Amino acid sequence: MHSRFHSAFANLAKDLQSALAPLLADDHFPAMLSAEQVKALVSATGLDEDALAFALLPLAAACARADLSHFNVGAIARGVSGTWYFGGNMEFLGSSMQQTVHAEQSAISHAWLRGEKSLVAITVNYTPCGHCRQFMNELNSGLDLRIALPGRDPHTLADYLPDAFGPKDLEINTLLMDDEDHGFTSEGEALVKAAITAANQSHAPYSNAPSGVAIELSNGQIFAGRYAENAAFNPSLPPLQGTLNLLSLNGYDYPDMRRAVLAERPDAPLTQWDATSATLRALGCRYVERVALPA
């Protein structure tokens, strides 16, 4: 079991501990539960799905990287497939505050990068801030997304974000978690291909500046993330953050990074390069390359 889970696991109910122990035994438990695993946990504990999600929140919060605030927030995104995806807030020392990933963004990005097509609910241990409510309004689940918080009845995003402004106000019809294909040809070595493939699936309807980041670890494993824009612009999630989030949720750490590639259009109206290279340098990754997205 990864050391980050030790304290939270010790405080779980004994029946939940017994059911989870085989899943958490791997140091690189992927911070997600398949539909079958969720059903097995419900059967083993007698909890309904809402109660189970609340019981698992301490494990999601244990995935947080709150190096600045020391305030761990955990979230569990529940997909239409029945799969559950953990998320935790991420902060990066030596970088800027704007590079922070909120727990809801972490869980949602996690689900998106795993191929989930839509969400039915998200469970969080603290009330979503305005930034996260706006980020969630970009999703194809829209204002019907159910938000569950400890100690209160579940409500929809519409309840938390009345009189919402979102993509449809800007006549955007392809929403976050819809299928995207920008038509770029994936070519080059494996790391470059992974970055281009990620950019090809990114959600960038406002800038038309798709981008993707791929990071290779010292063991040769590759993680890739893609850009997720937002109608309100500022809650947009850069591709590097999606990549670092996925890497961390899988139990790896920044010293495991060997090199990284950013793929973006050379003529794009905005660029991810400066923020990507600066943040990676702050985290100790010195080998960062930028490649142009092929036509």
Phi, psi and chi 1 to 4 in degrees:
 res  aa     phi    psi   chi1   chi2   chi3   chi4
   1 MET       -  135.8 -176.9 -173.0  -62.3      -
   2 HIS   -62.9  140.5 -164.6  -73.9      -      -
   3 SER   -60.9  -25.7   58.5      -      -      -
   4 ARG   -63.9  -22.1   65.4 -175.3  175.2 -174.7
   5 PHE   -91.6  -10.3  -67.5  125.5      -      -
   6 HIS   -55.5  -51.8  -72.0  172.8      -      -
   7 SER   -66.2  -46.3  178.0      -      -      -
   8 ALA   -64.5  -41.2      -      -      -      -
   9 PHE   -62.8  -39.7 -177.8   81.6      -      -
  10 ALA   -62.9  -23.3      -      -      -      -
  11 ASN   -97.1    1.9  -70.6  -49.9      -      -
  12 LEU   -77.8  157.7  -62.2  178.7      -      -
  13 ALA   -60.3  148.6      -      -      -      -
  14 LYS   -60.2  -39.4  -64.5  -58.3 -179.4 -176.6
  15 ASP   -68.0  -34.8   54.7   -4.0      -      -
  16 LEU   -70.5  -39.0 -175.5   53.3      -      -
  17 GLN   -56.9  -47.8  -75.3 -174.3    0.8      -
  18 SER   -62.3  -40.3  -62.7      -      -      -
  19 ALA   -72.9  -32.3      -      -      -      -
  20 LEU   -85.1  -26.3  -82.7  172.3      -      -
  21 ALA   -51.0  -46.5      -      -      -      -
  22 PRO   -64.3  -30.5  -19.8   32.4      -      -
  23 LEU   -74.5  -36.5  -56.1  179.4      -      -
  24 LEU   -87.9   -2.1  -64.0  178.5      -      -
  25 ALA   -62.3  -32.1      -      -      -      -
  26 ASP   -77.5  128.6 -174.1  -11.6      -      -
  27 ASP   -58.8  -22.9  -85.7   -7.7      -      -
  28 HIS  -110.7   36.9  -62.1  -64.2      -      -
  29 PHE   -48.6  127.2  164.1   68.2      -      -
  30 PRO   -78.0   12.4   29.2  -35.2      -      -
  31 ALA    59.0   38.5      -      -      -      -
  32 MET  -150.5  155.9   59.0 -174.6  -73.3      -
  33 LEU  -128.0  127.6  -63.5  167.6      -      -
  34 SER   -68.5  165.5   69.0      -      -      -
  35 ALA   -58.2  -38.6      -      -      -      -
  36 GLU   -66.5  -39.7  -67.3   73.1   21.3      -
  37 GLN   -67.7  -38.0  -70.8  168.7  -24.8      -
  38 VAL   -61.5  -45.6  170.5      -      -      -
  39 LYS   -61.0  -40.1  -71.0  177.2 -177.8  176.0
  40 ALA   -65.2  -38.6      -      -      -      -
  41 LEU   -69.0  -38.5  -68.4  174.9      -      -
  42 VAL   -60.9  -44.2  165.8      -      -      -
  43 SER   -65.4  -41.1  176.9      -      -      -
  44 ALA   -71.5  -29.3      -      -      -      -
  45 THR  -106.2  -19.5   62.0      -      -      -
  46 GLY    76.6    6.5      -      -      -      -
  47 LEU   -83.4  148.1  -60.6  171.6      -      -
  48 ASP   -79.2  174.8   62.7   26.4      -      -
  49 GLU   -64.9  -38.4  -71.2 -164.0   -2.5      -
  50 ASP   -62.9  -46.1  -78.0  -15.5      -      -
  51 ALA   -65.5  -37.2      -      -      -      -
  52 LEU   -64.3  -43.1  176.3   62.3      -      -
  53 ALA   -61.0  -41.9      -      -      -      -
  54 PHE   -62.7  -39.9  -73.4  133.4      -      -
  55 ALA   -65.4  -29.5      -      -      -      -
  56 LEU   -87.8  -11.0  -66.8  172.5      -      -
  57 LEU   -54.9  -37.6  -88.3  179.8      -      -
  58 PRO   -59.9  -30.9  -26.8   36.6      -      -
  59 LEU   -70.6  -39.3  -63.8  178.5      -      -
  60 ALA   -64.3  -43.1      -      -      -      -
  61 ALA   -64.2  -28.7      -      -      -      -
  62 ALA   -67.8  -17.8      -      -      -      -
  63 CYS   -80.5   -8.9  -65.2      -      -      -
  64 ALA   -64.7  151.5      -      -      -      -
  65 ARG  -121.3   70.8  -57.6  -69.4  -61.4  -92.8
  66 ALA   -93.2   63.8      -      -      -      -
  67 ASP   -71.0  -19.0  -61.9  -35.0      -      -
  68 LEU   -98.4  -51.6 -180.0   64.1      -      -
  69 SER   -85.4  -25.4   67.9      -      -      -
  70 HIS    56.8   32.0  -53.4  -67.6      -      -
  71 PHE  -122.3  101.1 -174.6   77.7      -      -
  72 ASN   -84.3  125.1  -72.7   24.2      -      -
  73 VAL  -115.2  134.2 -177.0      -      -      -
  74 GLY  -119.1  147.9      -      -      -      -
  75 ALA  -142.6  150.1      -      -      -      -
  76 ILE  -128.5  115.2  -61.0  173.9      -      -
  77 ALA   -89.5  129.0      -      -      -      -
  78 ARG  -110.8  112.1  -63.4  154.6   65.1  175.3
  79 GLY   -83.1  161.6      -      -      -      -
  80 VAL   -64.3  -21.0  -67.2      -      -      -
  81 SER   -73.7  -13.4   67.9      -      -      -
  82 GLY    94.4   -7.4      -      -      -      -
  83 THR   -79.9  143.6  -57.4      -      -      -
  84 TRP  -111.5  139.7  -69.0    7.7      -      -
  85 TYR  -124.8  123.4  -52.6   87.8      -      -
  86 PHE   -77.8  156.4  -69.4   10.9      -      -
  87 GLY  -154.0  153.3      -      -      -      -
  88 GLY  -148.2  152.8      -      -      -      -
  89 ASN   -66.1  149.0   54.6  -44.8      -      -
  90 MET  -130.3  132.9  -60.7 -174.2   73.8      -
  91 GLU  -128.6  148.5  -59.5  155.3    1.9      -
  92 PHE  -124.8  105.6  -53.0  103.4      -      -
  93 LEU   -64.0  139.5  -65.4 -179.6      -      -
  94 GLY    88.4   -4.7      -      -      -      -
  95 SER  -113.3 -166.2 -173.2      -      -      -
  96 SER   -98.1  160.8   67.3      -      -      -
  97 MET   -59.1  -30.9 -169.1   79.9   78.8      -
  98 GLN   -66.9  -14.4  -73.9   76.1   14.7      -
  99 GLN   -83.8   -5.4  -57.7  -53.6  -48.7      -
 100 THR   -59.7  144.0  -62.4      -      -      -
 101 VAL  -112.0  126.9  179.8      -      -      -
 102 HIS   -81.9  157.5  -64.7 -138.1      -      -
 103 ALA   -60.0  -41.0      -      -      -      -
 104 GLU   -64.0  -40.9  -65.9   89.1  -23.5      -
 105 GLN   -62.4  -40.3  -70.2  179.6  -54.1      -
 106 SER   -59.8  -49.5  170.6      -      -      -
 107 ALA   -67.6  -40.8      -      -      -      -
 108 ILE   -67.9  -46.1  -69.2  166.4      -      -
 109 SER   -61.3  -39.8  173.5      -      -      -
 110 HIS   -56.3  -49.0 -172.8 -166.7      -      -
 111 ALA   -62.3  -44.4      -      -      -      -
 112 TRP   -61.6  -45.6 -175.2   41.7      -      -
 113 LEU   -70.9  -19.3  -66.2  176.8      -      -
 114 ARG   -86.8   -2.6  -65.0  -74.6 -168.1 -172.6
 115 GLY    95.9    8.3      -      -      -      -
 116 GLU   -64.0  141.5 -173.7   63.7   57.3      -
 117 LYS   -93.9  -22.7  -61.8  -57.0 -177.1 -176.4
 118 SER  -170.9  163.1 -170.3      -      -      -
 119 LEU  -115.4  146.8  -60.0 -179.9      -      -
 120 VAL  -104.0  -25.6  -64.9      -      -      -
 121 ALA  -161.2  159.1      -      -      -      -
 122 ILE  -138.4  132.6 -173.5  162.2      -      -
 123 THR  -109.0  129.3  -56.8      -      -      -
 124 VAL  -134.8  148.0 -167.2      -      -      -
 125 ASN   -89.3   -6.6   60.4  -12.5      -      -
 126 TYR  -139.1  153.8  -66.8   99.5      -      -
 127 THR   -56.7  130.4  -57.6      -      -      -
 128 PRO   -60.5  135.6  -22.8   33.2      -      -
 129 CYS   -74.8  171.8   68.8      -      -      -
 130 GLY   -60.8  -36.8      -      -      -      -
 131 HIS   -57.3  -45.7 -178.9   98.2      -      -
 132 CYS   -73.4  -36.0  -70.1      -      -      -
 133 ARG   -61.4  -41.8  -62.1  177.8 -163.1 -162.4
 134 GLN   -67.2  -40.1 -177.7   64.5   46.3      -
 135 PHE   -60.8  -43.3 -177.1   81.2      -      -
 136 MET   -66.9  -24.7  -71.1 -173.0  -80.7      -
 137 ASN   -71.4   -8.9 -164.7   34.2      -      -
 138 GLU   -82.3  -14.6 -166.2   74.6   19.8      -
 139 LEU   -70.7  152.9  -71.1  165.9      -      -
 140 ASN   -71.5  -11.4   58.1   13.1      -      -
 141 SER   -77.7  -17.9   42.7      -      -      -
 142 GLY    61.0 -150.7      -      -      -      -
 143 LEU   -74.8   -5.3  -65.9  170.1      -      -
 144 ASP   -82.2   -9.5  -67.1  -31.0      -      -
 145 LEU   -55.0  129.7  179.7   68.7      -      -
 146 ARG   -89.1  132.4 -163.1  163.7   64.0   95.2
 147 ILE  -115.7  123.3  -60.9  173.7      -      -
 148 ALA  -113.4  127.6      -      -      -      -
 149 LEU  -125.7  145.0  -67.0  161.6      -      -
 150 PRO   -59.3  137.6  -22.5   33.5      -      -
 151 GLY    80.1    8.7      -      -      -      -
 152 ARG  -147.9  160.3   61.4 -176.1   81.9  175.2
 153 ASP   -68.6  148.6  -67.5  -26.4      -      -
 154 PRO   -67.8  148.1   22.5  -31.1      -      -
 155 HIS  -135.4  164.8  -66.0  -76.1      -      -
 156 THR   -87.0  166.3   65.4      -      -      -
 157 LEU   -59.8  -32.5  179.0   58.2      -      -
 158 ALA   -58.9  -34.4      -      -      -      -
 159 ASP   -69.5  -35.8  -64.2  -45.1      -      -
 160 TYR   -86.2  -16.6  -76.6   97.7      -      -
 161 LEU  -134.6   69.0 -167.5   65.6      -      -
 162 PRO   -68.3  152.3   25.3  -33.4      -      -
 163 ASP    52.7   48.9 -161.8   17.9      -      -
 164 ALA   -71.7  147.4      -      -      -      -
 165 PHE  -107.8  131.2  173.3   82.8      -      -
 166 GLY  -154.6 -168.5      -      -      -      -
 167 PRO   -59.0  -33.4   15.7  -28.2      -      -
 168 LYS   -69.7  -22.7  -67.1 -178.0  179.6  177.1
 169 ASP   -67.4  -22.3  -66.3  -67.1      -      -
 170 LEU  -106.1   14.8  -60.4  175.5      -      -
 171 GLU    60.4   37.0  -60.5 -177.4   -7.0      -
 172 ILE   -97.2  122.4  -60.9  -60.8      -      -
 173 ASN  -106.5  -19.0  -63.7  -44.7      -      -
 174 THR   -92.9  114.5  -58.6      -      -      -
 175 LEU  -104.2  167.6  -54.3  176.3      -      -
 176 LEU   -62.8  127.9 -175.2   59.1      -      -
 177 MET    91.0   -5.2  -61.8 -169.4   82.6      -
 178 ASP   -71.0  158.7  -75.9  -16.6      -      -
 179 ASP   -66.2  135.5  -70.0  -26.2      -      -
 180 GLU  -128.0  142.3  -60.5  -96.9    9.8      -
 181 ASP  -151.7  104.8 -176.6   -7.6      -      -
 182 HIS   -85.6   -2.0  -63.8  -68.1      -      -
 183 GLY    81.7   17.5      -      -      -      -
 184 PHE   -78.9  143.0  -57.5  117.2      -      -
 185 THR   -84.2  123.5  -56.8      -      -      -
 186 SER   -84.3  116.6 -178.4      -      -      -
 187 GLU  -146.4  161.2   55.5 -170.8   22.1      -
 188 GLY   103.6 -167.4      -      -      -      -
 189 GLU   -69.4  170.9   61.1  161.1  -45.3      -
 190 ALA   -57.6  -41.7      -      -      -      -
 191 LEU   -67.9  -40.6 -171.2   62.8      -      -
 192 VAL   -66.5  -43.4  171.8      -      -      -
 193 LYS   -59.1  -40.7  -75.6 -177.0  176.6  179.1
 194 ALA   -64.2  -39.8      -      -      -      -
 195 ALA   -67.4  -41.1      -      -      -      -
 196 ILE   -67.3  -42.5  -66.0  171.7      -      -
 197 THR   -60.5  -41.8  -62.3      -      -      -
 198 ALA   -62.7  -45.5      -      -      -      -
 199 ALA   -61.0  -35.8      -      -      -      -
 200 ASN   -62.8  -25.6 -158.3   41.7      -      -
 201 GLN  -105.4    8.4  -60.4  171.4  -29.5      -
 202 SER   -74.8  160.2   59.5      -      -      -
 203 HIS  -108.3   98.2  176.7   71.2      -      -
 204 ALA  -137.4   57.5      -      -      -      -
 205 PRO   -76.4  -14.8   30.3  -36.3      -      -
 206 TYR   -92.7  -36.6  -51.2  104.6      -      -
 207 SER  -102.2  -18.7   67.1      -      -      -
 208 ASN    53.9   42.5 -167.2   26.3      -      -
 209 ALA  -126.8   65.6      -      -      -      -
 210 PRO   -61.9  149.7   24.2  -33.9      -      -
 211 SER  -157.7  156.1   55.8      -      -      -
 212 GLY  -145.5  150.9      -      -      -      -
 213 VAL  -126.5  135.2  167.9      -      -      -
 214 ALA  -125.0  137.1      -      -      -      -
 215 ILE  -121.8  131.2  -65.4  175.3      -      -
 216 GLU  -101.2  132.0 -178.6 -177.1   72.0      -
 217 LEU   -90.4  169.1  -55.1 -174.7      -      -
 218 SER   -63.3  -23.0   54.7      -      -      -
 219 ASN   -88.7    3.1   66.0    2.7      -      -
 220 GLY    92.4   -9.0      -      -      -      -
 221 GLN   -70.7  145.8 -171.6  164.5   -5.5      -
 222 ILE  -119.7  132.7  -67.4  172.3      -      -
 223 PHE  -118.7  140.0  -70.1   97.3      -      -
 224 ALA  -133.2  145.9      -      -      -      -
 225 GLY  -135.2  158.5      -      -      -      -
 226 ARG  -130.3  157.7   48.6 -168.0 -175.6 -108.5
 227 TYR   -70.4  136.8 -174.7   30.2      -      -
 228 ALA  -127.7  100.2      -      -      -      -
 229 GLU   -81.2  163.1  -81.2 -170.2  -23.0      -
 230 ASN  -133.0  147.2 -171.1  -88.2      -      -
 231 ALA   -57.9  -29.1      -      -      -      -
 232 ALA   -91.1    6.3      -      -      -      -
 233 PHE    66.7  -63.3  -75.0   24.5      -      -
 234 ASN   -59.7  -35.1  -77.0   -0.3      -      -
 235 PRO   -75.4    4.5  -19.5   33.6      -      -
 236 SER   -57.7  144.9  -60.2      -      -      -
 237 LEU  -108.3  115.2 -172.0   68.9      -      -
 238 PRO   -65.0  157.3  -20.9   33.6      -      -
 239 PRO   -64.6  -32.5   22.4  -33.3      -      -
 240 LEU   -61.5  -41.8  174.8   62.2      -      -
 241 GLN   -63.5  -39.2  -86.9   67.5   -1.2      -
 242 GLY   -62.6  -38.8      -      -      -      -
 243 THR   -68.2  -48.7  -46.8      -      -      -
 244 LEU   -62.6  -36.5  -67.2  172.1      -      -
 245 ASN   -62.3  -47.7 -179.1   57.1      -      -
 246 LEU   -65.0  -42.1 -164.9   58.1      -      -
 247 LEU   -59.0  -47.7  177.6  157.8      -      -
 248 SER   -68.4  -42.6 -179.0      -      -      -
 249 LEU   -61.7  -25.8  -71.8  169.0      -      -
 250 ASN   -85.5    8.9  -84.2  -96.0      -      -
 251 GLY    86.3   15.1      -      -      -      -
 252 TYR   -99.8  165.4  -67.9   97.0      -      -
 253 ASP  -127.0  166.0 -155.9   -8.5      -      -
 254 TYR   -58.9  -37.6  -53.0  137.4      -      -
 255 PRO   -62.2  -15.8  -25.9   36.4      -      -
 256 ASP   -74.7  -13.7  -64.6  -40.9      -      -
 257 MET   -73.8  134.9  -62.6 -173.0  -64.8      -
 258 ARG  -106.8  -46.1 -177.7  161.5   61.3 -170.9
 259 ARG  -159.3  163.7   60.1 -166.9 -175.2  112.2
 260 ALA  -142.0  153.5      -      -      -      -
 261 VAL  -132.0  132.5  168.8      -      -      -
 262 LEU  -106.8  128.9  163.6   68.8      -      -
 263 ALA  -111.7  124.3      -      -      -      -
 264 GLU  -154.6  164.6   61.6 -179.4   -3.0      -
 265 ARG   -73.6  132.8  -75.4  175.8   39.8 -152.8
 266 PRO   -68.2  -22.0   21.6  -31.2      -      -
 267 ASP  -103.6   15.4   61.1  -18.1      -      -
 268 ALA   -67.0  149.0      -      -      -      -
 269 PRO   -73.3  -11.8   25.3  -34.0      -      -
 270 LEU  -142.3  158.7   55.3   80.2      -      -
 271 THR  -129.7  147.0  177.0      -      -      -
 272 GLN   -96.7   -4.7  -56.9  -70.9  -21.0      -
 273 TRP   -62.3  -51.8  172.9 -113.5      -      -
 274 ASP   -60.0  -48.0  -70.2  -18.2      -      -
 275 ALA   -67.2  -39.0      -      -      -      -
 276 THR   -64.5  -51.0  -62.5      -      -      -
 277 SER   -66.0  -39.3   55.8      -      -      -
 278 ALA   -66.1  -43.3      -      -      -      -
 279 THR   -66.7  -42.0  -59.1      -      -      -
 280 LEU   -65.7  -37.5  -76.9  170.4      -      -
 281 ARG   -63.6  -40.4  -77.9 -163.7  -57.6  -90.5
 282 ALA   -62.8  -28.2      -      -      -      -
 283 LEU   -93.3    1.5  -61.0  177.7      -      -
 284 GLY    95.9    5.9      -      -      -      -
 285 CYS   -94.7  110.0 -177.9      -      -      -
 286 ARG   -95.1  -17.9  -56.7  -64.4  176.5 -176.4
 287 TYR  -101.8   94.3  -58.7   96.0      -      -
 288 VAL  -126.4  129.6 -172.9      -      -      -
 289 GLU  -124.4  147.7  178.6 -174.5   -1.7      -
 290 ARG  -115.0  131.5  175.4  166.0   52.6  173.4
 291 VAL  -121.7  146.9  -61.3      -      -      -
 292 ALA   -81.5  135.9      -      -      -      -
 293 LEU   -66.7  127.5  -72.2  169.5      -      -
 294 PRO   -75.0  152.8   27.4  -33.2      -      -
 295 ALA   -70.6      -      -      -      -      -
